[in-house]
């Protein structure tokens, strides 16, 4: 059965009533006076009153012209023959950003309506459903649009802004050059790559939500401060309330927000309450209408300050900067020690430490040469070009040391790792390979930040319970307590009252990705607590819908797809010849005969 590559060509059939209308109109006869009565034969068929509607006279030109219209419509509609067993491969890449939760239902209905049309003239369609987030498995692969839309019902977009280029490249490789790639989003890109078609169901809606939480202690009370942001161009009025475990009904408060304004609300945590939840009157985007919070309890760092008078001032500064901190005078129980290197006793202490050179000899000249910082997380963004260092004694380096800062060929700062031996734990030492009193290091912001970063890395690696406020979808690497290898790390999702909502396990040592919905989690291994956390949505980019807009480029069928799925009409040349013959026949029967129509007056 033929199909039409250009259905618009069938509009040529509208010429049929025009042809009929013309044949309804009769020409006025030309009057020639004559006295001969035999010329009156058949003159009654001609109109004598001028151009007007009359009865339709069947004639050869009429049928030739109607046939010509049919042939023209047939040729313009480009009839083609459908090929047998042709498959149209279609890959749909879903925008995984959290803002898609608003238009998810609309997108499902739109795909259910539009995807069958993409089959074109193929006999069957194969669908592949992917997410824009790299590394995630396929959501669906098959030939049924109904099953595809069912798989979308359980889809939960919770990511931040992601670049879809990787997923679109993968989709194009799956369907090859002849297939169709569709990007389903709420914010249509200007120029999608890899010949991608776009379907967007987004709308620039108004949204108000929480953006973050902070804590402070004032007069012995723990205060919380939460920020509420209006992401729209219009002012908004909302209600908020604070819930505690076992107290679902609490007093509501009004808040007014100007366009694009941020308002801070605050309150105090009652004694004995460790958890709470802020609720905002809901709108269409509900992820940022809830803000769980927990009393933060960071790990306490046990610090051994240096007994050297030369490092007394630095020890005092670190004690204030590294809170919460507990001072000890036993190096064996300390998490971090501040010690000086004695050239007469060149053995470095065991355990995590910051080691400084203590040179009591006569100071030498300033070191010369360029200062170069190595690429390392401790050194990112730090400027060392104003550091001045005099010649002093050095700590002997080892091939296994990681140098962080050079001046010419001399290592100024390096990192030393000590493996675990017998009952001794593995440790790290930050070695300052010069005497700080023979330099201006104490006035360098980079130097203070380096010490702080090293100390915080020691705190993070310490195995101890911690309570913190984190964001949804965040990836964390908590310190895992020792246990049998077969014992997994357990992640329990809780509600405000502590009831279990969900539970999962991960392999120790692997990064942990937090859930995408606000709530509370408890992470443990066996009976050892690792983390208690309140997680909230804090991605303000996804909460702003001003750039969302509808778009649909699915109907842009290419000529190459038609050629792949169909063959041209083998009779089209004969149709052209038939059209020419019909036109010639019509012209032959309508051309003037040279004999006038005669009307006789009595």
C-alpha positions as CSV (number, residue, x, y, z in Angstrom):
1,X,0.0,0.0,0.0
2,X,1.5,3.4,-1.0
3,X,2.2,6.1,1.6
4,X,2.6,9.8,1.0
5,X,5.8,11.6,1.8
6,X,4.2,15.0,1.3
7,X,0.6,14.8,2.4
8,X,0.3,18.6,1.9
9,X,0.2,17.8,-1.8
10,X,-3.3,16.5,-1.4
11,X,-4.4,20.1,-1.0
12,X,-4.3,20.2,-4.8
13,X,-7.6,18.3,-4.7
14,X,-9.3,21.6,-3.7
15,X,-9.0,22.5,-7.4
16,X,-11.8,20.1,-8.2
17,X,-14.7,22.4,-7.0
18,X,-13.0,25.2,-8.8
19,X,-13.1,23.2,-12.1
20,X,-16.8,22.3,-11.5
21,X,-17.6,25.9,-10.7
22,X,-16.1,27.1,-14.0
23,X,-18.1,24.5,-15.9
24,X,-21.3,25.7,-14.2
25,X,-20.7,29.1,-15.7
26,X,-21.8,29.4,-19.4
27,X,-20.6,32.1,-21.8
28,X,-23.1,34.5,-23.5
29,X,-23.7,33.6,-27.1
30,X,-22.6,35.8,-29.9
31,X,-25.6,37.2,-31.9
32,X,-25.5,37.2,-35.7
33,X,-28.7,38.2,-37.5
34,X,-29.9,35.7,-40.2
35,X,-33.1,35.0,-42.1
36,X,-32.5,31.3,-42.5
37,X,-34.6,29.2,-40.1
38,X,-32.6,25.9,-40.5
39,X,-29.8,27.5,-38.3
40,X,-32.1,27.3,-35.3
41,X,-31.2,23.7,-34.7
42,X,-29.7,23.1,-31.2
43,X,-29.4,26.8,-30.4
44,X,-31.5,26.3,-27.3
45,X,-28.5,24.8,-25.5
46,X,-26.6,28.1,-25.5
47,X,-27.2,30.8,-22.9
48,X,-28.4,34.1,-24.3
49,X,-28.5,36.1,-21.1
50,X,-24.7,36.5,-20.5
51,X,-22.3,34.8,-17.9
52,X,-24.4,33.1,-15.2
53,X,-24.8,29.8,-13.3
54,X,-26.4,27.2,-15.4
55,X,-26.7,23.4,-15.3
56,X,-23.5,21.4,-15.5
57,X,-22.8,20.1,-19.0
58,X,-20.8,16.9,-19.1
59,X,-18.1,17.2,-21.6
60,X,-14.7,15.7,-22.5
61,X,-12.8,18.8,-21.2
62,X,-14.5,18.6,-17.9
63,X,-13.4,15.0,-17.3
64,X,-9.9,15.7,-18.6
65,X,-9.5,18.6,-16.3
66,X,-10.8,16.6,-13.3
67,X,-8.4,13.8,-14.1
68,X,-5.5,16.3,-14.5
69,X,-6.3,17.6,-10.9
70,X,-6.1,14.0,-9.6
71,X,-2.8,13.4,-11.3
72,X,-1.3,16.6,-10.0
73,X,-2.4,15.8,-6.4
74,X,-0.9,12.3,-6.8
75,X,2.4,13.6,-8.0
76,X,2.7,16.5,-5.4
77,X,1.9,14.1,-2.5
78,X,5.0,12.1,-3.5
79,X,3.6,8.5,-3.2
80,X,6.2,5.9,-2.0
81,X,6.1,2.2,-1.3
82,X,6.7,1.1,2.3
83,X,9.7,-1.2,2.8
84,X,9.2,-4.5,4.6
85,X,10.7,-5.0,8.1
86,X,12.1,-1.5,8.7
87,X,12.9,-0.6,12.3
88,X,13.0,3.0,13.6
89,X,15.4,3.3,16.6
90,X,14.6,6.1,19.1
91,X,16.6,7.1,22.1
92,X,15.1,9.4,24.7
93,X,17.4,11.2,27.1
94,X,15.6,12.5,30.2
95,X,16.8,15.7,32.0
96,X,17.6,14.4,35.5
97,X,17.5,17.8,37.2
98,X,15.2,18.2,40.2
99,X,13.2,20.9,38.5
100,X,11.7,18.2,36.2
101,X,9.5,17.1,39.1
102,X,7.1,19.9,38.4
103,X,6.5,19.0,34.7
104,X,7.0,15.2,35.0
105,X,3.3,14.3,34.5
106,X,2.9,16.6,31.6
107,X,6.0,15.1,30.0
108,X,4.7,11.6,30.3
109,X,1.5,12.5,28.5
110,X,3.4,14.4,25.8
111,X,5.7,11.5,25.1
112,X,2.8,9.1,25.0
113,X,1.2,11.2,22.3
114,X,4.3,12.1,20.3
115,X,6.5,9.0,20.3
116,X,4.2,6.8,18.0
117,X,4.4,9.6,15.4
118,X,8.1,9.2,15.2
119,X,7.8,5.7,13.8
120,X,7.1,7.3,10.4
121,X,6.9,4.7,7.7
122,X,8.9,2.0,9.6
123,X,7.1,-1.2,10.5
124,X,8.3,-1.2,14.2
125,X,10.0,1.2,16.6
126,X,12.6,0.4,19.3
127,X,12.8,2.7,22.3
128,X,15.7,3.3,24.7
129,X,15.2,5.5,27.7
130,X,18.2,7.1,29.4
131,X,18.9,9.7,32.0
132,X,21.2,12.7,31.5
133,X,23.3,11.8,34.6
134,X,26.3,9.8,33.4
135,X,26.7,6.3,34.8
136,X,23.0,5.6,35.5
137,X,21.4,2.4,34.0
138,X,18.8,2.4,31.3
139,X,15.2,3.1,32.4
140,X,13.6,1.2,29.6
141,X,14.5,-0.7,26.4
142,X,11.8,-2.2,24.2
143,X,9.1,-1.6,21.6
144,X,6.1,-0.5,23.7
145,X,5.3,3.1,24.3
146,X,2.9,2.1,27.0
147,X,5.6,0.2,28.9
148,X,8.0,3.1,28.4
149,X,5.5,5.6,30.0
150,X,5.0,3.1,32.9
151,X,8.7,3.1,33.6
152,X,8.5,6.9,33.8
153,X,6.0,6.8,36.7
154,X,8.7,5.6,39.1
155,X,11.4,7.9,37.7
156,X,12.5,10.4,40.3
157,X,14.6,13.4,39.0
158,X,16.7,14.7,41.9
159,X,20.0,15.8,40.3
160,X,21.4,19.3,40.0
161,X,22.2,21.0,36.7
162,X,23.9,18.4,34.5
163,X,25.5,18.6,31.0
164,X,23.5,16.2,28.8
165,X,26.2,16.1,26.1
166,X,27.6,12.7,27.4
167,X,24.2,11.1,27.5
168,X,23.3,12.5,24.1
169,X,26.5,11.2,22.6
170,X,25.8,7.7,24.1
171,X,22.2,7.9,22.8
172,X,23.4,8.7,19.3
173,X,25.8,5.8,19.4
174,X,23.0,3.4,20.4
175,X,20.6,4.4,17.6
176,X,23.3,5.1,14.9
177,X,23.2,7.9,12.4
178,X,19.8,6.7,11.1
179,X,18.0,6.8,14.4
180,X,16.3,9.6,16.4
181,X,17.6,11.1,19.6
182,X,15.1,13.1,21.8
183,X,16.1,15.2,24.7
184,X,13.2,15.7,27.2
185,X,13.7,18.7,29.5
186,X,12.1,21.8,30.9
187,X,14.7,24.2,29.7
188,X,15.3,23.8,26.0
189,X,18.9,24.3,24.8
190,X,19.7,26.7,22.1
191,X,21.6,24.3,19.8
192,X,21.4,20.6,21.0
193,X,24.3,18.5,19.7
194,X,24.3,15.2,17.8
195,X,21.2,16.1,15.7
196,X,19.0,15.9,18.7
197,X,15.3,16.8,18.8
198,X,13.9,18.6,21.9
199,X,10.7,18.2,23.8
200,X,10.3,20.6,26.7
201,X,7.2,20.9,28.9
202,X,8.6,23.5,31.4
203,X,6.8,26.7,32.4
204,X,8.3,29.8,34.2
205,X,6.4,29.2,37.4
206,X,6.8,31.1,40.7
207,X,8.7,29.3,43.5
208,X,9.6,30.1,47.1
209,X,11.7,27.8,49.2
210,X,14.4,27.3,51.8
211,X,18.0,27.7,50.6
212,X,20.1,26.9,53.7
213,X,20.6,26.6,57.4
214,X,23.2,27.8,59.9
215,X,23.7,27.5,63.7
216,X,25.2,29.7,66.3
217,X,25.5,29.5,70.1
218,X,24.4,32.7,72.0
219,X,24.2,32.9,75.8
220,X,24.3,29.2,76.1
221,X,21.4,28.6,73.7
222,X,21.7,27.0,70.2
223,X,20.2,29.3,67.6
224,X,19.2,28.2,64.1
225,X,18.9,30.6,61.1
226,X,17.2,29.6,57.9
227,X,17.1,31.5,54.6
228,X,13.9,31.7,52.5
229,X,14.3,32.9,48.9
230,X,11.7,34.1,46.4
231,X,12.9,33.0,43.0
232,X,10.1,34.7,41.0
233,X,9.5,38.2,39.6
234,X,6.4,38.7,41.9
235,X,6.1,39.3,45.6
236,X,4.9,36.3,47.7
237,X,3.4,35.6,51.1
238,X,4.0,32.3,52.8
239,X,3.5,30.6,56.1
240,X,6.1,28.7,58.0
241,X,6.2,26.5,61.1
242,X,8.7,24.5,63.1
243,X,7.9,20.9,64.1
244,X,9.6,18.9,66.8
245,X,9.4,15.1,67.3
246,X,6.0,14.2,68.7
247,X,4.6,17.7,68.1
248,X,3.0,17.8,64.6
249,X,0.8,20.8,65.2
250,X,2.8,24.0,65.9
251,X,2.2,27.7,65.5
252,X,2.4,29.2,62.0
253,X,4.1,32.4,61.1
254,X,3.7,34.7,58.2
255,X,6.5,35.9,56.0
256,X,6.4,38.4,53.0
257,X,9.0,38.2,50.3
258,X,9.6,40.9,47.6
259,X,10.6,39.7,44.1
260,X,14.0,37.8,44.2
261,X,14.3,38.6,47.9
262,X,15.9,36.5,50.7
263,X,14.5,36.6,54.2
264,X,16.2,35.0,57.2
265,X,14.1,33.5,60.0
266,X,15.6,32.2,63.2
267,X,14.7,30.5,66.5
268,X,16.3,28.4,69.3
269,X,16.4,24.7,69.9
270,X,14.8,23.8,73.2
271,X,17.0,22.0,75.7
272,X,16.9,18.2,75.0
273,X,15.7,18.6,71.4
274,X,18.3,17.4,68.9
275,X,16.0,17.4,65.7
276,X,13.4,19.6,64.2
277,X,11.8,20.3,60.8
278,X,10.9,23.6,59.2
279,X,7.9,23.6,56.9
280,X,6.8,26.2,54.3
281,X,3.4,26.4,52.8
282,X,3.7,24.3,49.7
283,X,3.8,25.3,46.0
284,X,4.3,23.3,42.8
285,X,8.0,22.6,43.6
286,X,7.9,20.9,47.0
287,X,11.5,19.8,47.5
288,X,12.6,23.1,49.0
289,X,9.4,23.5,51.1
290,X,10.9,21.3,53.9
291,X,14.0,21.9,55.9
292,X,15.0,19.1,58.3
293,X,17.7,20.2,60.9
294,X,19.7,18.6,63.6
295,X,21.9,19.8,66.3
296,X,25.4,19.7,64.7
297,X,28.0,17.7,66.6
298,X,31.3,17.7,64.8
299,X,34.2,15.4,65.7
300,X,36.3,16.7,68.6
301,X,40.0,16.9,67.6
302,X,42.4,16.0,70.4
303,X,45.4,18.4,70.1
304,X,48.8,18.3,71.6
305,X,50.4,21.8,71.6
306,X,54.1,22.3,71.3
307,X,56.0,22.9,74.5
308,X,58.5,25.0,72.7
309,X,58.3,28.7,73.5
310,X,59.0,29.4,69.9
311,X,55.7,27.8,68.8
312,X,53.6,28.9,71.8
313,X,51.9,31.7,69.8
314,X,51.1,29.4,66.9
315,X,49.8,26.7,69.2
316,X,47.4,29.3,70.8
317,X,46.1,30.4,67.3
318,X,45.5,26.8,66.2
319,X,43.7,26.0,69.5
320,X,41.2,28.9,68.8
321,X,40.8,28.1,65.1
322,X,40.3,24.3,65.3
323,X,37.2,24.2,67.6
324,X,35.8,21.9,68.7
325,X,39.2,20.9,70.1
326,X,40.4,19.2,73.3
327,X,43.9,19.9,74.5
328,X,46.0,17.0,75.8
329,X,49.6,16.7,77.1
330,X,49.9,13.0,76.0
331,X,51.1,12.6,72.5
332,X,49.9,9.0,72.4
333,X,46.3,10.0,72.8
334,X,46.4,13.1,70.5
335,X,44.9,13.2,67.1
336,X,47.2,16.0,66.0
337,X,50.5,17.2,67.5
338,X,52.5,20.4,67.0
339,X,56.1,19.6,67.4
340,X,59.5,21.1,66.5
341,X,62.3,19.2,64.7
342,X,65.6,19.0,66.6
343,X,68.6,18.4,64.4
344,X,70.4,16.8,67.3
345,X,67.5,14.3,67.6
346,X,66.4,13.8,64.0
347,X,63.7,11.2,64.7
348,X,60.2,12.5,63.9
349,X,57.4,11.7,66.4
350,X,54.8,9.0,65.7
351,X,51.2,10.0,64.9
352,X,49.7,12.8,63.0
353,X,51.7,16.0,63.4
354,X,52.7,19.4,62.1
355,X,56.5,19.5,62.3
356,X,58.6,22.7,62.3
357,X,62.3,23.2,62.0
358,X,63.9,24.8,65.1
359,X,67.2,26.3,64.1
360,X,69.1,28.1,66.9
361,X,72.1,28.9,64.8
362,X,72.9,32.2,63.2
363,X,70.4,33.0,60.5
364,X,71.6,32.8,56.9
365,X,70.7,34.8,53.8
366,X,67.3,34.7,52.2
367,X,66.7,31.9,49.8
368,X,66.8,32.7,46.1
369,X,64.9,31.2,43.2
370,X,61.3,30.9,42.2
371,X,58.6,29.5,44.5
372,X,56.5,26.7,42.9
373,X,53.5,25.0,44.5
374,X,52.7,21.5,43.4
375,X,49.1,20.4,42.4
376,X,47.5,19.1,45.6
377,X,44.2,19.7,47.4
378,X,46.0,21.3,50.3
379,X,47.6,23.9,47.9
380,X,44.6,24.8,45.7
381,X,44.1,28.5,45.4
382,X,47.0,29.5,47.8
383,X,49.4,32.2,46.8
384,X,53.0,31.8,48.1
385,X,54.8,34.4,46.0
386,X,55.3,36.8,48.9
387,X,56.9,34.1,51.2
388,X,60.4,35.0,52.4
389,X,62.6,32.3,54.0
390,X,66.1,32.5,55.3
391,X,68.6,29.7,55.0
392,X,68.2,27.2,57.9
393,X,68.6,23.6,58.9
394,X,66.5,21.1,56.9
395,X,64.6,17.9,57.5
396,X,66.0,15.1,55.5
397,X,63.4,14.1,52.8
398,X,62.6,10.6,51.7
399,X,61.7,9.4,48.2
400,X,58.2,8.6,49.4
401,X,57.5,12.2,50.6
402,X,55.1,14.4,48.7
403,X,56.6,17.9,48.2
404,X,54.0,20.6,48.3
405,X,56.1,23.7,47.9
406,X,59.5,24.3,46.3
407,X,61.9,27.2,46.3
408,X,64.3,26.5,43.4
409,X,65.5,23.0,44.2
410,X,64.8,23.1,48.0
411,X,61.6,21.6,49.3
412,X,60.0,24.1,51.7
413,X,56.9,22.1,52.7
414,X,56.3,18.4,52.2
415,X,53.9,15.7,53.3
416,X,55.1,12.4,54.9
417,X,52.9,9.4,55.3
418,X,53.7,6.7,57.8
419,X,52.2,3.2,57.3
420,X,50.6,1.3,60.1
421,X,53.2,-0.9,61.9
422,X,52.2,-3.4,64.5
423,X,50.0,-1.5,67.1
424,X,50.9,1.8,65.5
425,X,48.2,3.4,63.3
426,X,48.9,5.0,60.0
427,X,49.7,8.7,60.2
428,X,50.5,11.8,58.2
429,X,52.9,14.6,59.0
430,X,53.0,18.0,57.5
431,X,56.7,19.0,57.5
432,X,57.6,22.7,57.4
433,X,61.2,22.5,56.2
434,X,62.3,25.9,57.5
435,X,62.3,27.8,60.8
436,X,59.1,30.0,60.8
437,X,61.0,32.6,62.9
438,X,63.4,33.0,60.1
439,X,60.6,33.8,57.6
440,X,57.5,35.8,57.3
441,X,55.3,32.7,57.2
442,X,53.2,33.8,60.2
443,X,51.9,36.8,58.2
444,X,51.0,34.7,55.1
445,X,47.3,33.8,54.7
446,X,48.3,30.8,52.6
447,X,50.4,29.4,55.5
448,X,47.5,29.6,58.0
449,X,45.1,28.0,55.5
450,X,47.4,25.2,54.8
451,X,47.6,24.4,58.5
452,X,43.9,24.5,58.8
453,X,43.3,22.3,55.8
454,X,45.7,19.7,57.1
455,X,44.1,19.7,60.6
456,X,40.6,19.3,59.1
457,X,41.8,16.4,57.0
458,X,42.9,14.7,60.2
459,X,39.5,15.4,61.8
460,X,37.7,13.9,58.8
461,X,39.8,10.7,58.9
462,X,39.1,10.3,62.6
463,X,36.6,7.5,63.3
464,X,34.0,9.0,65.6
465,X,30.3,9.7,65.6
466,X,29.2,13.0,64.0
467,X,25.9,14.9,63.5
468,X,25.7,17.3,60.6
469,X,23.3,19.1,58.3
470,X,23.9,18.1,54.6
471,X,22.3,18.5,51.2
472,X,20.3,16.0,49.2
473,X,22.2,14.0,46.7
474,X,25.5,14.9,48.3
475,X,28.4,12.4,48.1
476,X,30.3,11.8,51.3
477,X,33.2,9.6,52.4
478,X,32.9,9.2,56.1
479,X,35.6,7.5,58.2
480,X,34.5,3.8,58.6
481,X,35.2,1.9,61.8
482,X,37.1,-1.4,61.6
483,X,34.9,-4.5,61.4
484,X,34.8,-7.8,59.6
485,X,34.9,-7.3,55.9
486,X,31.5,-9.1,55.5
487,X,29.8,-6.4,57.6
488,X,28.4,-3.7,55.4
489,X,27.7,0.0,56.1
490,X,24.0,0.4,56.9
491,X,22.1,3.6,55.8
492,X,18.7,4.1,57.5
493,X,16.3,6.8,56.4
494,X,14.2,8.2,59.2
495,X,11.2,10.5,59.7
496,X,11.1,13.3,62.3
497,X,9.9,10.9,65.0
498,X,12.7,8.4,64.3
499,X,10.6,5.8,62.5
500,X,12.4,3.9,59.7
501,X,11.3,4.9,56.2
502,X,13.9,3.0,54.2
503,X,17.1,1.1,54.6
504,X,20.1,0.1,52.4
505,X,23.6,-1.2,52.6
506,X,26.8,-0.1,50.9
507,X,30.3,-1.7,50.7
508,X,32.8,-0.2,53.2
509,X,35.2,2.2,51.5
510,X,32.8,3.2,48.7
511,X,31.4,6.7,48.6
512,X,28.0,7.2,50.0
513,X,25.4,9.2,48.0
514,X,22.7,10.7,50.2
515,X,19.0,10.4,49.3
516,X,17.4,12.9,46.9
517,X,14.5,13.8,49.3
518,X,14.7,15.8,52.5
519,X,14.7,13.8,55.7
520,X,16.9,12.3,58.3
521,X,19.5,9.5,57.9
522,X,21.5,7.3,60.3
523,X,24.7,5.6,59.1
524,X,26.3,2.9,61.1
525,X,28.4,-0.3,60.9
526,X,27.3,-2.9,63.3
527,X,26.7,-1.1,66.6
528,X,29.1,1.8,65.9
529,X,27.5,5.0,64.8
530,X,29.1,6.8,61.9
531,X,26.8,9.7,61.1
532,X,23.4,11.2,62.0
533,X,22.4,13.8,59.5
534,X,19.5,16.0,58.4
535,X,19.5,16.4,54.7
536,X,17.7,19.3,52.9
537,X,17.4,20.5,49.3
538,X,19.7,23.5,48.7
539,X,20.3,23.8,45.0
540,X,19.0,27.4,44.2
541,X,19.7,26.9,40.5
542,X,17.1,24.1,40.3
543,X,14.6,26.1,42.4
544,X,14.6,29.0,39.8
545,X,12.2,28.3,37.0
546,X,12.6,31.6,35.1
547,X,14.5,30.0,32.2
548,X,11.9,27.2,31.7
549,X,9.9,27.2,28.5
550,X,7.9,24.8,26.3
551,X,9.4,23.5,23.0
552,X,8.7,20.7,20.6
553,X,10.9,19.8,17.6
554,X,9.8,16.2,17.3
555,X,7.9,16.7,14.1
556,X,10.9,17.7,12.0
557,X,11.1,14.5,9.9
558,X,14.1,14.4,7.6
559,X,14.0,13.3,4.0
560,X,16.8,10.8,4.6
561,X,14.5,8.9,7.1
562,X,11.8,8.7,4.4
563,X,14.2,7.3,1.9
564,X,15.5,4.7,4.3
565,X,12.0,3.4,5.1
566,X,10.3,3.6,1.7
567,X,11.0,3.1,-2.0
568,X,9.9,5.6,-4.7
569,X,6.8,5.0,-6.7
570,X,7.9,3.0,-9.8
571,X,5.0,4.4,-11.8
572,X,5.6,8.1,-11.3
573,X,7.1,8.6,-14.8
574,X,4.0,7.1,-16.3
575,X,1.9,9.4,-14.1
576,X,3.7,12.4,-15.6
577,X,3.1,11.2,-19.1
578,X,-0.5,10.6,-18.4
579,X,-0.8,14.1,-17.0
580,X,0.7,15.5,-20.2
581,X,-1.7,13.4,-22.3
582,X,-4.7,14.6,-20.3
583,X,-3.7,18.2,-20.7
584,X,-3.3,17.9,-24.4
585,X,-6.6,16.2,-24.8
586,X,-8.3,18.9,-22.7
587,X,-6.7,21.6,-24.9
588,X,-7.8,19.8,-28.1
589,X,-11.4,19.8,-27.1
590,X,-11.6,23.4,-25.8
591,X,-9.7,25.1,-28.5
592,X,-11.8,27.4,-30.8
593,X,-13.4,25.8,-33.8
594,X,-13.6,29.1,-35.8
595,X,-17.4,28.8,-36.3
596,X,-19.5,31.3,-34.5
597,X,-22.7,30.4,-32.7
598,X,-25.6,31.8,-34.7
599,X,-28.8,33.1,-33.3
600,X,-31.6,33.9,-35.7
601,X,-34.1,36.7,-35.2
602,X,-37.6,36.0,-36.5
